Amino acid sequence: MAVPKQHKTKSRRNQRRMHIRIKQPGLGVCPKCGKLVLSHTVCPNCGYYKGRQVIDVLKKLTKKEKKKKEKEIKEGDKTTTKPMTMEGLSKK
């Protein structure tokens, strides 16, 4: 049976395990509502995937919640960015 000849320090052990960790998932921005969404999944906020509605998010909500959600989605549509002009780029 193999027996180590020298003691391995905590530092050496931790250096070996340095890359073994949980990585942050690749999140993207939903083009419809602007919320962060996991790649290749339906947006849980608006129910859209690849530009078309897949899930009706408003279906199971109460009247008060539905009104609030519709307002939230409309605000998300307005926040689309316009292309920058040369003057706008020079100011940045």
DOPA-340890 format. One record per atom (N, C-alpha, C): x, y, z; atom name; residue number from 1; residue in one letter. Coordinates in Angstrom, 3 decimals. Layout:
// DOPA-340890
         px         py         pz   name   resi   resn
          X          Y          Z     CA    NUM      A
...
//
This chain:
// DOPA-340890
         px         py         pz   name   resi   resn
      0.839     -1.188      0.000      N      1      M
      0.000      0.000      0.000     CA      1      M
      0.878      1.244      0.000      C      1      M
      0.518      2.226     -0.819      N      2      A
      1.312      3.448     -0.933     CA      2      A
      1.050      4.374      0.248      C      2      A
      2.126      4.909      0.780      N      3      V
      2.042      5.834      1.905     CA      3      V
      2.806      7.086      1.522      C      3      V
      2.194      8.295      1.704      N      4      P
      2.905      9.520      1.345     CA      4      P
      4.144      9.732      2.212      C      4      P
      5.247     10.177      1.572      N      5      K
      6.494     10.383      2.315     CA      5      K
      6.493     11.713      3.061      C      5      K
      5.774     12.696      2.504      N      6      Q
      5.737     14.006      3.158     CA      6      Q
      4.305     14.484      3.302      C      6      Q
      4.090     15.337      4.304      N      7      H
      2.780     15.916      4.597     CA      7      H
      2.454     16.987      3.553      C      7      H
      1.262     16.956      2.989      N      8      K
      0.813     17.993      2.055     CA      8      K
      0.147     19.114      2.843      C      8      K
      0.576     20.331      2.616      N      9      T
      0.059     21.463      3.384     CA      9      T
     -1.346     21.848      2.926      C      9      T
     -2.022     22.636      3.758      N     10      K
     -3.354     23.137      3.424     CA     10      K
     -3.281     24.046      2.210      C     10      K
     -2.187     24.775      2.119      N     11      S
     -1.998     25.688      0.997     CA     11      S
     -1.955     24.926     -0.324      C     11      S
     -1.184     23.846     -0.359      N     12      R
     -1.062     23.053     -1.573     CA     12      R
     -2.395     22.383     -1.936      C     12      R
     -3.106     21.902     -0.921      N     13      R
     -4.418     21.291     -1.143     CA     13      R
     -5.391     22.308     -1.728      C     13      R
     -5.408     23.526     -1.147      N     14      N
     -6.329     24.564     -1.595     CA     14      N
     -5.983     25.069     -2.987      C     14      N
     -4.706     25.102     -3.334      N     15      Q
     -4.304     25.502     -4.683     CA     15      Q
     -4.804     24.494     -5.715      C     15      Q
     -4.803     23.242     -5.367      N     16      R
     -5.295     22.211     -6.267     CA     16      R
     -6.810     22.342     -6.470      C     16      R
     -7.509     22.716     -5.408      N     17      R
     -8.973     22.818     -5.472     CA     17      R
     -9.467     24.193     -5.923      C     17      R
     -8.559     25.067     -6.298      N     18      M
     -8.906     26.448     -6.618     CA     18      M
     -9.939     26.541     -7.752      C     18      M
     -9.876     25.648     -8.728      N     19      H
    -10.757     25.734     -9.884     CA     19      H
    -12.049     24.942     -9.707      C     19      H
    -12.189     24.247     -8.591      N     20      I
    -13.387     23.460     -8.333     CA     20      I
    -14.363     24.352     -7.568      C     20      I
    -15.255     24.985     -8.283      N     21      R
    -16.224     25.875     -7.643     CA     21      R
    -17.456     25.997     -8.533      C     21      R
    -18.496     26.546     -7.997      N     22      I
    -19.728     26.760     -8.758     CA     22      I
    -19.545     28.013     -9.601      C     22      I
    -19.808     27.888    -10.884      N     23      K
    -19.678     29.022    -11.793     CA     23      K
    -21.028     29.698    -11.975      C     23      K
    -21.000     30.998    -12.202      N     24      Q
    -22.223     31.757    -12.406     CA     24      Q
    -22.826     31.390    -13.762      C     24      Q
    -24.134     31.167    -13.832      N     25      P
    -24.749     30.778    -15.099     CA     25      P
    -24.695     31.917    -16.116      C     25      P
    -24.685     31.560    -17.387      N     26      G
    -24.659     32.560    -18.455     CA     26      G
    -26.028     33.185    -18.628      C     26      G
    -26.190     34.371    -18.126      N     27      L
    -27.475     35.068    -18.215     CA     27      L
    -27.458     36.047    -19.371      C     27      L
    -28.603     36.170    -20.027      N     28      G
    -28.767     37.129    -21.102     CA     28      G
    -29.929     38.048    -20.773      C     28      G
    -30.126     39.049    -21.607      N     29      V
    -31.208     40.004    -21.395     CA     29      V
    -32.357     39.659    -22.329      C     29      V
    -33.546     39.616    -21.791      N     30      C
    -34.742     39.346    -22.596     CA     30      C
    -34.988     40.548    -23.509      C     30      C
    -35.101     40.343    -24.831      N     31      P
    -35.321     41.476    -25.734     CA     31      P
    -36.698     42.117    -25.569      C     31      P
    -37.657     41.380    -25.033      N     32      K
    -39.016     41.906    -24.881     CA     32      K
    -39.152     42.783    -23.634      C     32      K
    -38.719     42.248    -22.468      N     33      C
    -38.952     42.984    -21.219     CA     33      C
    -37.671     43.522    -20.573      C     33      C
    -36.509     43.046    -20.993      N     34      G
    -35.250     43.574    -20.472     CA     34      G
    -34.772     42.944    -19.179      C     34      G
    -35.419     41.893    -18.714      N     35      K
    -35.003     41.210    -17.489     CA     35      K
    -33.917     40.188    -17.809      C     35      K
    -33.137     39.779    -16.793      N     36      L
    -32.121     38.756    -16.976     CA     36      L
    -32.785     37.382    -17.061      C     36      L
    -32.351     36.594    -18.063      N     37      V
    -32.939     35.291    -18.310     CA     37      V
    -31.829     34.293    -18.588      C     37      V
    -31.997     33.067    -18.115      N     38      L
    -31.073     31.993    -18.418     CA     38      L
    -31.135     31.697    -19.917      C     38      L
    -29.995     31.430    -20.538      N     39      S
    -29.921     31.201    -21.979     CA     39      S
    -30.810     30.035    -22.413      C     39      S
    -31.408     30.174    -23.573      N     40      H
    -32.225     29.132    -24.207     CA     40      H
    -33.410     28.695    -23.356      C     40      H
    -33.990     29.620    -22.601      N     41      T
    -35.188     29.317    -21.818     CA     41      T
    -36.217     30.425    -22.021      C     41      T
    -37.453     30.111    -21.738      N     42      V
    -38.539     31.080    -21.836     CA     42      V
    -38.399     32.094    -20.709      C     42      V
    -38.653     33.355    -21.010      N     43      C
    -38.589     34.403    -19.996     CA     43      C
    -39.754     34.218    -19.017      C     43      C
    -39.464     34.025    -17.726      N     44      P
    -40.564     33.835    -16.769     CA     44      P
    -41.358     35.111    -16.516      C     44      P
    -40.811     36.255    -16.875      N     45      N
    -41.486     37.529    -16.635     CA     45      N
    -42.546     37.815    -17.700      C     45      N
    -42.190     37.637    -19.001      N     46      C
    -43.131     37.988    -20.062     CA     46      C
    -43.624     36.782    -20.858      C     46      C
    -42.949     35.621    -20.765      N     47      G
    -43.399     34.417    -21.447     CA     47      G
    -42.960     34.309    -22.893      C     47      G
    -42.010     35.134    -23.323      N     48      Y
    -41.550     35.124    -24.715     CA     48      Y
    -40.260     34.322    -24.854      C     48      Y
    -40.095     33.686    -26.031      N     49      Y
    -38.866     32.982    -26.382     CA     49      Y
    -38.662     33.132    -27.882      C     49      Y
    -37.503     33.627    -28.273      N     50      K
    -37.142     33.857    -29.679     CA     50      K
    -38.179     34.721    -30.405      C     50      K
    -38.654     35.753    -29.724      N     51      G
    -39.538     36.733    -30.352     CA     51      G
    -41.003     36.351    -30.434      C     51      G
    -41.393     35.209    -29.923      N     52      R
    -42.814     34.860    -29.941     CA     52      R
    -43.259     34.400    -28.558      C     52      R
    -44.547     34.588    -28.296      N     53      Q
    -45.079     34.255    -26.979     CA     53      Q
    -45.303     32.750    -26.877      C     53      Q
    -44.707     32.135    -25.872      N     54      V
    -44.815     30.698    -25.660     CA     54      V
    -45.744     30.406    -24.490      C     54      V
    -45.659     31.208    -23.435      N     55      I
    -46.472     31.017    -22.236     CA     55      I
    -47.286     32.280    -21.988      C     55      I
    -48.565     32.103    -21.665      N     56      D
    -49.392     33.252    -21.294     CA     56      D
    -49.216     33.472    -19.790      C     56      D
    -48.386     34.450    -19.451      N     57      V
    -48.041     34.714    -18.054     CA     57      V
    -49.217     35.326    -17.300      C     57      V
    -50.055     36.056    -17.977      N     58      L
    -51.149     36.768    -17.329     CA     58      L
    -52.364     35.880    -17.050      C     58      L
    -52.373     34.667    -17.563      N     59      K
    -53.548     33.797    -17.485     CA     59      K
    -53.965     33.452    -16.059      C     59      K
    -52.997     33.114    -15.199      N     60      K
    -53.338     32.648    -13.850     CA     60      K
    -53.298     33.751    -12.791      C     60      K
    -53.087     35.000    -13.192      N     61      L
    -53.001     36.087    -12.221     CA     61      L
    -54.375     36.643    -11.890      C     61      L
    -54.482     37.280    -10.724      N     62      T
    -55.719     37.961    -10.360     CA     62      T
    -55.793     39.273    -11.133      C     62      T
    -56.918     39.930    -11.041      N     63      K
    -57.142     41.155    -11.809     CA     63      K
    -56.128     42.249    -11.436      C     63      K
    -55.862     42.378    -10.145      N     64      K
    -54.931     43.400     -9.658     CA     64      K
    -53.502     43.083    -10.111      C     64      K
    -53.106     41.814     -9.984      N     65      E
    -51.760     41.404    -10.408     CA     65      E
    -51.588     41.533    -11.912      C     65      E
    -52.656     41.211    -12.664      N     66      K
    -52.616     41.288    -14.125     CA     66      K
    -52.372     42.723    -14.583      C     66      K
    -53.045     43.669    -13.955      N     67      K
    -52.906     45.075    -14.309     CA     67      K
    -51.474     45.560    -14.037      C     67      K
    -50.921     45.140    -12.904      N     68      K
    -49.564     45.522    -12.526     CA     68      K
    -48.549     44.935    -13.507      C     68      K
    -48.733     43.679    -13.886      N     69      K
    -47.819     42.984    -14.801     CA     69      K
    -47.872     43.612    -16.198      C     69      K
    -49.065     43.959    -16.684      N     70      E
    -49.202     44.607    -17.990     CA     70      E
    -48.463     45.939    -18.016      C     70      E
    -48.568     46.684    -16.925      N     71      K
    -47.885     47.971    -16.823     CA     71      K
    -46.366     47.762    -16.848      C     71      K
    -45.900     46.737    -16.147      N     72      E
    -44.480     46.408    -16.085     CA     72      E
    -43.942     46.022    -17.469      C     72      E
    -44.711     45.246    -18.224      N     73      I
    -44.291     44.821    -19.565     CA     73      I
    -44.247     46.006    -20.518      C     73      I
    -45.222     46.910    -20.423      N     74      K
    -45.218     48.098    -21.281     CA     74      K
    -44.011     48.978    -21.013      C     74      K
    -43.629     49.124    -19.742      N     75      E
    -42.441     49.913    -19.386     CA     75      E
    -41.178     49.271    -19.948      C     75      E
    -41.138     47.949    -19.972      N     76      G
    -39.995     47.224    -20.515     CA     76      G
    -39.842     47.445    -22.005      C     76      G
    -40.965     47.573    -22.728      N     77      D
    -40.918     47.815    -24.172     CA     77      D
    -40.372     49.204    -24.490      C     77      D
    -40.640     50.160    -23.627      N     78      K
    -40.208     51.537    -23.864     CA     78      K
    -38.711     51.736    -23.637      C     78      K
    -38.089     50.845    -22.896      N     79      T
    -36.680     51.029    -22.547     CA     79      T
    -35.712     50.525    -23.621      C     79      T
    -36.198     50.283    -24.840      N     80      T
    -35.287     49.855    -25.897     CA     80      T
    -34.351     51.003    -26.233      C     80      T
    -33.088     50.697    -26.454      N     81      T
    -32.086     51.725    -26.690     CA     81      T
    -32.037     52.084    -28.169      C     81      T
    -31.816     53.367    -28.436      N     82      K
    -31.681     53.854    -29.802     CA     82      K
    -30.216     53.779    -30.196      C     82      K
    -29.942     53.602    -31.487      N     83      P
    -28.537     53.567    -31.907     CA     83      P
    -27.874     54.921    -31.668      C     83      P
    -26.621     54.869    -31.227      N     84      M
    -25.890     56.091    -30.909     CA     84      M
    -25.443     56.813    -32.179      C     84      M
    -25.501     58.143    -32.141      N     85      T
    -24.993     58.945    -33.241     CA     85      T
    -23.530     59.261    -32.979      C     85      T
    -22.881     59.872    -33.937      N     86      M
    -21.457     60.224    -33.769     CA     86      M
    -21.286     61.221    -32.626      C     86      M
    -22.246     62.152    -32.456      N     87      E
    -22.167     63.133    -31.373     CA     87      E
    -22.290     62.440    -30.017      C     87      E
    -23.195     61.466    -29.943      N     88      G
    -23.390     60.737    -28.694     CA     88      G
    -22.174     59.912    -28.312      C     88      G
    -21.513     59.337    -29.313      N     89      L
    -20.318     58.538    -29.050     CA     89      L
    -19.150     59.415    -28.595      C     89      L
    -19.056     60.630    -29.145      N     90      S
    -17.957     61.506    -28.770     CA     90      S
    -18.119     62.034    -27.341      C     90      S
    -19.360     62.135    -26.865      N     91      K
    -19.604     62.609    -25.502     CA     91      K
    -19.202     61.575    -24.469      C     91      K
    -19.325     60.300    -24.808      N     92      K
    -18.935     59.236    -23.875     CA     92      K
    -17.466     59.199    -23.798      C     92      K
//
